[in-house]
């Protein structure tokens, strides 16, 4: 992935370089060589600056961008009317200070993901995840549409979306959330802002990791209950488990290694596969056996309700985490779905509160 900018031509006044030739104690050939080297350096720096820039300072102009599918697209330097058709792209846009004009609902929900609702405000709904409404999107007149592998619409739908605005495939399913976030920042003309936020993330991880104490090597399980009618766990390629790895935390045996890019169902006969020193327990959709899309947010209250169902499952109350009081209800839309920068801040909040005993932001 990468970008090249096509700024509008401007006349840049040439600065005299005669001062480079007047350093005392140098012979004429030496001074000439120094002058030539300085000129070469200026040319190189100018070339780097134009390739990294996103158009003019006022955000006008266009540039080319090659997305994760290898499509070469012409994009606005700083898109203003963005439609986000996945959780990670909506999360990233909001983290970067871009409020999309439309978005799809969160996974297993009839609304935008619970943890994003305050920042998102009243965005136009353009359908459920993976099934965007083409007519609604067209009516919004976007200048960029963001999609990714976590919720890719059917190719026939994508082809229709391309008629209304550049439709950018940001990242593949199961990829590193940080790479996807950096790509979204680049697409939105906010590359520097994205790099700063990732630096802030690294600093916060280092701080929390230094305060884990006796939990520094704890075995941490991530469970999603409901939605598909069975409990499920998250493996290492997904966003929240990557945060746990950054913190140096361990995973239960069944939850190690890469999975299929989404949660892995666990049969009720294998309820022990959910266990760990700590269980962070979320819900998506209805918490009961029926599962399905829910109009209620997949928030902490939904997780508490789902724990009530789980306690009725044979073997759940025998888990060591349950006996120790280490089952932590969490926002399932942040912990157990596709994730993103803001979702991982929620993960860090919950880990910090539970494993260090510290009050969080």
PAZASE-792091 format. One record per residue (C-alpha): residue number from 0; residue in one letter; chain; z, x, y. Coordinates in steps of 0.1 Angstrom, whole numbers. Example, Ala and Ser with C-alpha at 12.3 -4.5 7.8 and 13.67 -1.06 7.14 Angstrom:
# PAZASE-792091
[0, 'a', 'A', [78, 123, -45]]
[1, 's', 'A', [71, 137, -11]]
This chain:
# PAZASE-792091
[0, 'x', 'A', [0, 0, 0]]
[1, 'x', 'A', [-7, 12, 35]]
[2, 'x', 'A', [-21, 4, 68]]
[3, 'x', 'A', [-45, 18, 94]]
[4, 'x', 'A', [-45, 6, 130]]
[5, 'x', 'A', [-75, -2, 152]]
[6, 'x', 'A', [-60, -2, 188]]
[7, 'x', 'A', [-81, -12, 217]]
[8, 'x', 'A', [-97, 18, 234]]
[9, 'x', 'A', [-80, 32, 264]]
[10, 'x', 'A', [-87, 60, 288]]
[11, 'x', 'A', [-60, 86, 284]]
[12, 'x', 'A', [-58, 112, 311]]
[13, 'x', 'A', [-61, 148, 299]]
[14, 'x', 'A', [-32, 171, 308]]
[15, 'x', 'A', [-40, 206, 318]]
[16, 'x', 'A', [-30, 233, 293]]
[17, 'x', 'A', [-33, 263, 316]]
[18, 'x', 'A', [5, 267, 316]]
[19, 'x', 'A', [2, 277, 279]]
[20, 'x', 'A', [-17, 308, 289]]
[21, 'x', 'A', [9, 322, 314]]
[22, 'x', 'A', [37, 333, 291]]
[23, 'x', 'A', [49, 367, 302]]
[24, 'x', 'A', [45, 397, 280]]
[25, 'x', 'A', [16, 384, 260]]
[26, 'x', 'A', [-18, 399, 257]]
[27, 'x', 'A', [-48, 377, 265]]
[28, 'x', 'A', [-58, 373, 228]]
[29, 'x', 'A', [-22, 363, 219]]
[30, 'x', 'A', [-21, 338, 248]]
[31, 'x', 'A', [-55, 324, 237]]
[32, 'x', 'A', [-43, 320, 201]]
[33, 'x', 'A', [-11, 302, 213]]
[34, 'x', 'A', [-32, 279, 234]]
[35, 'x', 'A', [-55, 270, 205]]
[36, 'x', 'A', [-25, 264, 182]]
[37, 'x', 'A', [-9, 241, 208]]
[38, 'x', 'A', [-42, 221, 211]]
[39, 'x', 'A', [-45, 217, 173]]
[40, 'x', 'A', [-8, 205, 172]]
[41, 'x', 'A', [-16, 179, 199]]
[42, 'x', 'A', [-46, 166, 180]]
[43, 'x', 'A', [-26, 163, 147]]
[44, 'x', 'A', [3, 145, 164]]
[45, 'x', 'A', [-21, 121, 181]]
[46, 'x', 'A', [-37, 113, 148]]
[47, 'x', 'A', [-4, 106, 131]]
[48, 'x', 'A', [8, 84, 160]]
[49, 'x', 'A', [-24, 62, 159]]
[50, 'x', 'A', [-21, 58, 121]]
[51, 'x', 'A', [15, 48, 122]]
[52, 'x', 'A', [12, 25, 153]]
[53, 'x', 'A', [8, -13, 149]]
[54, 'x', 'A', [-15, -20, 178]]
[55, 'x', 'A', [-5, -19, 214]]
[56, 'x', 'A', [31, -21, 226]]
[57, 'x', 'A', [27, -58, 234]]
[58, 'x', 'A', [18, -66, 197]]
[59, 'x', 'A', [-18, -75, 204]]
[60, 'x', 'A', [-47, -62, 184]]
[61, 'x', 'A', [-54, -61, 146]]
[62, 'x', 'A', [-51, -35, 118]]
[63, 'x', 'A', [-62, -32, 82]]
[64, 'x', 'A', [-36, -34, 54]]
[65, 'x', 'A', [-41, -29, 17]]
[66, 'x', 'A', [-17, -52, -2]]
[67, 'x', 'A', [-1, -48, -37]]
[68, 'x', 'A', [-32, -63, -53]]
[69, 'x', 'A', [-55, -38, -36]]
[70, 'x', 'A', [-69, -64, -12]]
[71, 'x', 'A', [-80, -49, 21]]
[72, 'x', 'A', [-70, -73, 48]]
[73, 'x', 'A', [-73, -76, 86]]
[74, 'x', 'A', [-39, -85, 100]]
[75, 'x', 'A', [-24, -92, 135]]
[76, 'x', 'A', [-5, -61, 147]]
[77, 'x', 'A', [27, -82, 149]]
[78, 'x', 'A', [22, -116, 133]]
[79, 'x', 'A', [38, -145, 151]]
[80, 'x', 'A', [31, -175, 129]]
[81, 'x', 'A', [42, -166, 94]]
[82, 'x', 'A', [44, -188, 63]]
[83, 'x', 'A', [66, -174, 35]]
[84, 'x', 'A', [59, -187, 0]]
[85, 'x', 'A', [87, -169, -19]]
[86, 'x', 'A', [124, -162, -15]]
[87, 'x', 'A', [120, -124, -9]]
[88, 'x', 'A', [94, -128, 18]]
[89, 'x', 'A', [114, -155, 36]]
[90, 'x', 'A', [146, -133, 32]]
[91, 'x', 'A', [128, -102, 46]]
[92, 'x', 'A', [112, -120, 75]]
[93, 'x', 'A', [146, -134, 86]]
[94, 'x', 'A', [163, -101, 82]]
[95, 'x', 'A', [137, -85, 105]]
[96, 'x', 'A', [142, -112, 132]]
[97, 'x', 'A', [110, -131, 124]]
[98, 'x', 'A', [115, -168, 119]]
[99, 'x', 'A', [87, -182, 98]]
[100, 'x', 'A', [71, -215, 108]]
[101, 'x', 'A', [71, -227, 72]]
[102, 'x', 'A', [85, -218, 38]]
[103, 'x', 'A', [89, -231, 2]]
[104, 'x', 'A', [122, -242, -13]]
[105, 'x', 'A', [144, -218, -32]]
[106, 'x', 'A', [142, -215, -70]]
[107, 'x', 'A', [158, -245, -87]]
[108, 'x', 'A', [164, -262, -54]]
[109, 'x', 'A', [148, -288, -32]]
[110, 'x', 'A', [158, -269, -1]]
[111, 'x', 'A', [157, -234, 13]]
[112, 'x', 'A', [181, -210, -5]]
[113, 'x', 'A', [216, -217, 5]]
[114, 'x', 'A', [224, -182, 19]]
[115, 'x', 'A', [194, -184, 42]]
[116, 'x', 'A', [199, -218, 57]]
[117, 'x', 'A', [219, -208, 87]]
[118, 'x', 'A', [194, -182, 98]]
[119, 'x', 'A', [164, -202, 89]]
[120, 'x', 'A', [173, -233, 109]]
[121, 'x', 'A', [149, -262, 105]]
[122, 'x', 'A', [118, -246, 91]]
[123, 'x', 'A', [89, -268, 80]]
[124, 'x', 'A', [90, -273, 43]]
[125, 'x', 'A', [56, -265, 26]]
[126, 'x', 'A', [65, -274, -10]]
[127, 'x', 'A', [86, -261, -39]]
[128, 'x', 'A', [85, -226, -52]]
[129, 'x', 'A', [51, -218, -68]]
[130, 'x', 'A', [36, -251, -57]]
[131, 'x', 'A', [29, -249, -20]]
[132, 'x', 'A', [13, -279, -2]]
[133, 'x', 'A', [-20, -267, 12]]
[134, 'x', 'A', [-24, -294, 37]]
[135, 'x', 'A', [10, -287, 53]]
[136, 'x', 'A', [3, -250, 55]]
[137, 'x', 'A', [-31, -256, 71]]
[138, 'x', 'A', [-15, -279, 97]]
[139, 'x', 'A', [8, -251, 108]]
[140, 'x', 'A', [-21, -228, 117]]
[141, 'x', 'A', [-4, -196, 104]]
[142, 'x', 'A', [-17, -161, 113]]
[143, 'x', 'A', [-3, -146, 80]]
[144, 'x', 'A', [8, -161, 47]]
[145, 'x', 'A', [31, -141, 25]]
[146, 'x', 'A', [32, -144, -13]]
[147, 'x', 'A', [45, -122, -41]]
[148, 'x', 'A', [49, -119, -79]]
[149, 'x', 'A', [82, -138, -79]]
[150, 'x', 'A', [65, -171, -71]]
[151, 'x', 'A', [27, -166, -72]]
[152, 'x', 'A', [8, -199, -68]]
[153, 'x', 'A', [-22, -205, -90]]
[154, 'x', 'A', [-52, -184, -81]]
[155, 'x', 'A', [-72, -215, -71]]
[156, 'x', 'A', [-44, -223, -46]]
[157, 'x', 'A', [-44, -187, -33]]
[158, 'x', 'A', [-81, -188, -28]]
[159, 'x', 'A', [-78, -220, -6]]
[160, 'x', 'A', [-49, -204, 14]]
[161, 'x', 'A', [-72, -175, 23]]
[162, 'x', 'A', [-94, -199, 43]]
[163, 'x', 'A', [-66, -205, 67]]
[164, 'x', 'A', [-50, -171, 72]]
[165, 'x', 'A', [-48, -136, 56]]
[166, 'x', 'A', [-28, -142, 24]]
[167, 'x', 'A', [-9, -110, 16]]
[168, 'x', 'A', [4, -102, -18]]
[169, 'x', 'A', [35, -82, -10]]
[170, 'x', 'A', [49, -70, -43]]
[171, 'x', 'A', [47, -75, -81]]
[172, 'x', 'A', [74, -93, -101]]
[173, 'x', 'A', [102, -71, -113]]
[174, 'x', 'A', [96, -44, -87]]
[175, 'x', 'A', [122, -27, -65]]
[176, 'x', 'A', [134, -51, -38]]
[177, 'x', 'A', [137, -23, -13]]
[178, 'x', 'A', [100, -14, -18]]
[179, 'x', 'A', [91, -50, -13]]
[180, 'x', 'A', [113, -53, 18]]
[181, 'x', 'A', [97, -21, 33]]
[182, 'x', 'A', [62, -36, 26]]
[183, 'x', 'A', [71, -68, 43]]
[184, 'x', 'A', [84, -49, 73]]
[185, 'x', 'A', [51, -31, 75]]
[186, 'x', 'A', [30, -63, 72]]
[187, 'x', 'A', [50, -79, 100]]
[188, 'x', 'A', [46, -49, 123]]
[189, 'x', 'A', [83, -40, 121]]
[190, 'x', 'A', [82, -9, 100]]
[191, 'x', 'A', [109, 10, 120]]
[192, 'x', 'A', [132, -20, 120]]
[193, 'x', 'A', [129, -22, 82]]
[194, 'x', 'A', [137, 15, 77]]
[195, 'x', 'A', [168, 12, 99]]
[196, 'x', 'A', [181, -18, 79]]
[197, 'x', 'A', [176, 1, 46]]
[198, 'x', 'A', [195, 30, 60]]
[199, 'x', 'A', [223, 6, 70]]
[200, 'x', 'A', [223, -8, 34]]
[201, 'x', 'A', [226, 27, 20]]
[202, 'x', 'A', [255, 35, 43]]
[203, 'x', 'A', [273, 3, 33]]
[204, 'x', 'A', [268, 9, -4]]
[205, 'x', 'A', [283, 44, 0]]
[206, 'x', 'A', [313, 30, 18]]
[207, 'x', 'A', [320, 3, -8]]
[208, 'x', 'A', [315, 27, -37]]
[209, 'x', 'A', [340, 51, -22]]
[210, 'x', 'A', [367, 23, -23]]
[211, 'x', 'A', [362, 8, -58]]
[212, 'x', 'A', [392, 27, -72]]
[213, 'x', 'A', [400, 16, -107]]
[214, 'x', 'A', [369, -6, -108]]
[215, 'x', 'A', [346, 24, -101]]
[216, 'x', 'A', [332, 22, -137]]
[217, 'x', 'A', [338, -15, -143]]
[218, 'x', 'A', [314, -34, -166]]
[219, 'x', 'A', [299, -62, -145]]
[220, 'x', 'A', [281, -93, -158]]
[221, 'x', 'A', [258, -115, -138]]
[222, 'x', 'A', [256, -151, -152]]
[223, 'x', 'A', [234, -180, -141]]
[224, 'x', 'A', [245, -214, -155]]
[225, 'x', 'A', [224, -245, -156]]
[226, 'x', 'A', [189, -248, -142]]
[227, 'x', 'A', [173, -242, -176]]
[228, 'x', 'A', [200, -260, -197]]
[229, 'x', 'A', [215, -227, -210]]
[230, 'x', 'A', [234, -198, -196]]
[231, 'x', 'A', [213, -168, -187]]
[232, 'x', 'A', [219, -132, -176]]
[233, 'x', 'A', [200, -108, -153]]
[234, 'x', 'A', [188, -74, -165]]
[235, 'x', 'A', [183, -42, -146]]
[236, 'x', 'A', [149, -48, -129]]
[237, 'x', 'A', [162, -77, -108]]
[238, 'x', 'A', [176, -74, -73]]
[239, 'x', 'A', [214, -80, -78]]
[240, 'x', 'A', [216, -56, -108]]
[241, 'x', 'A', [199, -29, -88]]
[242, 'x', 'A', [227, -33, -62]]
[243, 'x', 'A', [253, -29, -90]]
[244, 'x', 'A', [235, 3, -101]]
[245, 'x', 'A', [235, 16, -65]]
[246, 'x', 'A', [273, 11, -66]]
[247, 'x', 'A', [277, 30, -98]]
[248, 'x', 'A', [289, -1, -117]]
[249, 'x', 'A', [281, -6, -154]]
[250, 'x', 'A', [265, -35, -173]]
[251, 'x', 'A', [274, -52, -206]]
[252, 'x', 'A', [253, -40, -235]]
[253, 'x', 'A', [231, -71, -237]]
[254, 'x', 'A', [223, -69, -200]]
[255, 'x', 'A', [212, -33, -198]]
[256, 'x', 'A', [175, -22, -197]]
[257, 'x', 'A', [145, -40, -182]]
[258, 'x', 'A', [139, -76, -189]]
[259, 'x', 'A', [108, -99, -184]]
[260, 'x', 'A', [112, -100, -146]]
[261, 'x', 'A', [134, -132, -146]]
[262, 'x', 'A', [167, -143, -162]]
[263, 'x', 'A', [171, -140, -200]]
[264, 'x', 'A', [186, -171, -217]]
[265, 'x', 'A', [216, -167, -239]]
[266, 'x', 'A', [223, -191, -268]]
[267, 'x', 'A', [257, -208, -268]]
[268, 'x', 'A', [263, -191, -301]]
[269, 'x', 'A', [261, -157, -283]]
[270, 'x', 'A', [284, -166, -255]]
[271, 'x', 'A', [301, -132, -259]]
[272, 'x', 'A', [269, -117, -243]]
[273, 'x', 'A', [282, -130, -210]]
[274, 'x', 'A', [314, -110, -211]]
[275, 'x', 'A', [324, -80, -190]]
[276, 'x', 'A', [353, -67, -170]]
[277, 'x', 'A', [340, -90, -143]]
[278, 'x', 'A', [316, -119, -143]]
[279, 'x', 'A', [298, -130, -111]]
[280, 'x', 'A', [289, -166, -119]]
[281, 'x', 'A', [262, -185, -101]]
[282, 'x', 'A', [243, -217, -106]]
[283, 'x', 'A', [207, -228, -98]]
[284, 'x', 'A', [197, -264, -101]]
[285, 'x', 'A', [221, -288, -117]]
[286, 'x', 'A', [250, -272, -134]]
[287, 'x', 'A', [250, -294, -164]]
[288, 'x', 'A', [229, -293, -196]]
[289, 'x', 'A', [200, -311, -180]]
[290, 'x', 'A', [192, -284, -155]]
[291, 'x', 'A', [163, -291, -132]]
[292, 'x', 'A', [157, -290, -95]]
[293, 'x', 'A', [187, -300, -74]]
[294, 'x', 'A', [188, -313, -38]]
[295, 'x', 'A', [222, -297, -34]]
[296, 'x', 'A', [224, -260, -24]]
[297, 'x', 'A', [230, -234, -51]]
[298, 'x', 'A', [261, -222, -33]]
[299, 'x', 'A', [296, -212, -42]]
[300, 'x', 'A', [307, -248, -46]]
[301, 'x', 'A', [279, -254, -71]]
[302, 'x', 'A', [290, -224, -90]]
[303, 'x', 'A', [326, -237, -92]]
[304, 'x', 'A', [313, -270, -105]]
[305, 'x', 'A', [292, -251, -131]]
[306, 'x', 'A', [323, -231, -143]]
[307, 'x', 'A', [338, -265, -151]]
[308, 'x', 'A', [309, -271, -175]]
[309, 'x', 'A', [312, -236, -189]]
[310, 'x', 'A', [349, -240, -197]]
[311, 'x', 'A', [339, -269, -220]]
[312, 'x', 'A', [316, -245, -240]]
[313, 'x', 'A', [333, -231, -271]]
[314, 'x', 'A', [342, -195, -267]]
[315, 'x', 'A', [339, -193, -229]]
[316, 'x', 'A', [376, -194, -222]]
[317, 'x', 'A', [381, -166, -249]]
[318, 'x', 'A', [360, -141, -228]]
[319, 'x', 'A', [381, -112, -215]]
[320, 'x', 'A', [369, -117, -180]]
[321, 'x', 'A', [380, -154, -180]]
[322, 'x', 'A', [414, -145, -194]]
[323, 'x', 'A', [418, -118, -167]]
[324, 'x', 'A', [409, -142, -140]]
[325, 'x', 'A', [378, -122, -132]]
[326, 'x', 'A', [352, -149, -132]]
[327, 'x', 'A', [339, -150, -96]]
[328, 'x', 'A', [319, -180, -84]]
[329, 'x', 'A', [290, -169, -62]]
[330, 'x', 'A', [260, -182, -44]]
[331, 'x', 'A', [235, -185, -72]]
[332, 'x', 'A', [205, -184, -48]]
[333, 'x', 'A', [216, -150, -36]]
[334, 'x', 'A', [228, -135, -68]]
[335, 'x', 'A', [207, -150, -96]]
[336, 'x', 'A', [172, -154, -81]]
[337, 'x', 'A', [146, -131, -67]]
[338, 'x', 'A', [168, -115, -40]]
[339, 'x', 'A', [160, -96, -8]]
[340, 'x', 'A', [178, -77, 20]]
[341, 'x', 'A', [200, -106, 31]]
[342, 'x', 'A', [207, -116, -5]]
[343, 'x', 'A', [219, -81, -13]]
[344, 'x', 'A', [243, -83, 17]]
[345, 'x', 'A', [259, -113, 0]]
[346, 'x', 'A', [261, -94, -33]]
[347, 'x', 'A', [278, -65, -14]]
[348, 'x', 'A', [302, -90, 3]]
[349, 'x', 'A', [313, -105, -30]]
[350, 'x', 'A', [317, -72, -48]]
[351, 'x', 'A', [336, -57, -20]]
[352, 'x', 'A', [360, -87, -19]]
[353, 'x', 'A', [365, -89, -56]]
[354, 'x', 'A', [366, -52, -66]]
[355, 'x', 'A', [382, -36, -36]]
[356, 'x', 'A', [403, -65, -24]]
[357, 'x', 'A', [390, -60, 11]]
[358, 'x', 'A', [382, -88, 35]]
[359, 'x', 'A', [344, -88, 42]]
[360, 'x', 'A', [323, -96, 73]]
